[in-house]
Amino acid sequence: MAEGLLGRLGGRRRVAEQEFEIAKSDAEWQRDLSPEQYRVLREHGTERAGTSPLDKQYEKGLYRCAGCGQPLFASDTKFNSGTGWPSFWAPLDEAVETETDRSLFMSRTEVHCRRCGGHLGHVFEDGPQPTGLRYCMNGAALDFRPGEAPPGDAGPGRTDETS
């Protein structure tokens, strides 16, 4: 009941049929994820605004996919959007893919994990510079790793400091 009538009417039940590097049966996903993670990542659910502790998390670290561990966002791209969901101005290179989401009687750009296809949230064109984008993510879809650095040259404007 957390997502309300519109979420139930407009949401999709399963991740799009596409080949991903990480492929599991529905039973395996249900076993490996919490009920909320499963609802968000595999059934395209949305958590209620303001319910994720990651919304107000500003420690340095790395945000990974809660489904497969794929590095997704570096903490230096996170900002307070005021929306109640963790928001970033850019993902790590080759971390996510997007597709058009026509649920809820509107058209939005859905963001999913490139490796497992897990639904992460949506991207909007009202974010800060340098990209002007707001990747509005569900905290249930993310696993924050404090102190972890992005791998290699992992994103816009970032370089591998070990070279």
N, C-alpha and C positions, 0 to 999 in steps of 0.2 A: 504494500500500500504506500510505500515511501515515495514512489514517483507519481502517484495520482492518476486520474483518469486519462489525461492527455498523454502521459508517458505510456500507458497500457495500450491506448488506441493507436499511437503513432510509432511505437518502437518495433524493431525487427526482432525476430526470435532467435536467429542464429547468425554467426559470422558468415559472410558471403562465401560461396563455394569457389575457392581459389586454392592453388597449391602454395603452401608456405614451408619454409625450412623446418619449422617445428610444427609437427602435425600429431594430434592426439585424438582419441575417440572422445565422445561426449562424456562417457563414464570416467575417463582418465582426467579430463578437465575438472569435473565435479569433485573428484577425489583430491586433486592437487590444489584447488582454490577454495577460499572461504565462500560461503553462499553469496555475499555481497560482491566479491571479486568475480565470481562466475556470472552473476547477473549483469554486471557492467561489461566485463571483457568479452563474454561469449554470447550474451543476449542483447547487447547494445543498450544496456540500461544507463541511467544517469543518477548519480547520487544527489541527495538534496544539497542545495547551496549551503555553505557554512558548516557542513558536517565533517569535512576532512581536516585532520590536524595538519596535513601538508599544505593547506592554504596559507597558513601563517608561519611556515617553516622557511627560515632564511639563512640557515647554517650552510657553509660551503660543503658541497658534495655532489653526488650524481644520482639522478632519478632514472631508475630502470623499470622495464615492464614487469609488473607483478606476475604475469603469466609465464614468461620465458627467460627473464633476466637481461634482455636486450637493453644496452645503454640507450637512453632516449633524450634526456635533457641535462645540461650542466646547470648548476645552481647560479652561475653568473648570467644566465639568460632569464631568470625568474624575476617577476615583478608583481606588485600588488595591484591587481586589476579592479579590486573592489566588487567583484562578481560573486565571491564566495567559493570559487574553485581555484586550485593552483593554476597559474598562468605563466607562460613563457613567450619570449619574442622569437625564439628559433629552436628547432630540434637539433640534435647532433646530426652530422652528415650521414645520409643513408639509413637513418634510424626508423623513420615513419613513412607511410604512404597515405594518400588521401583519395577519397571518392565522394561523389555527390550523394547526399542523404536527403531524400525527399519525404521523410516522415514528418509527423506533426503539421501537415498541411503547409509546409514551407520547404525551401531548398537551402541546405547548408553544406559545408564541406566537412565531412567526417575525417578524423585522423585515426589510423590504426597502426599497430606495431608491424613493421616490415617483416619480422621474423616469424611471428605466430598468428598474425591477423587480429589480435585482440583489439577491441574497441577502446580507444583512449579518451576521446572527446571530440571537439570540433575546433576549427581554426576560423578566425574572423579577421577582417581587415580594419580593425580599430585599435591596434596595439601601438606600442611606442617605437621610436626609431632605434636601431637602424633598419628594421624590416617593415615596420608598420603593421605587423601581424600579432594576433593574440591567440596562442595555442591554449585553449581553455580545456584543461584536462580533469578527469575524474581522479581524485586521490586514491580511490580503491584500485585503480588500474596501475598505480605507481608504487615502486619500492624505493624509498630514499636510503642512500648509503652515505652517511656523514663522512666527510674527509676524503672520499674516493674521487679521483681525478678522471676526466674524460680520457678515453683511449686515443693515443696518437693525435693526429690533426683531425679532431672530432667535430668541428663545427665552424660556423661563420666567425672569422676574426680570431680563431684560436689556433695556436701552433703547438707542436710537440716540444715541450720544454726539456726533454731528455736528449735532444739531438745537438 
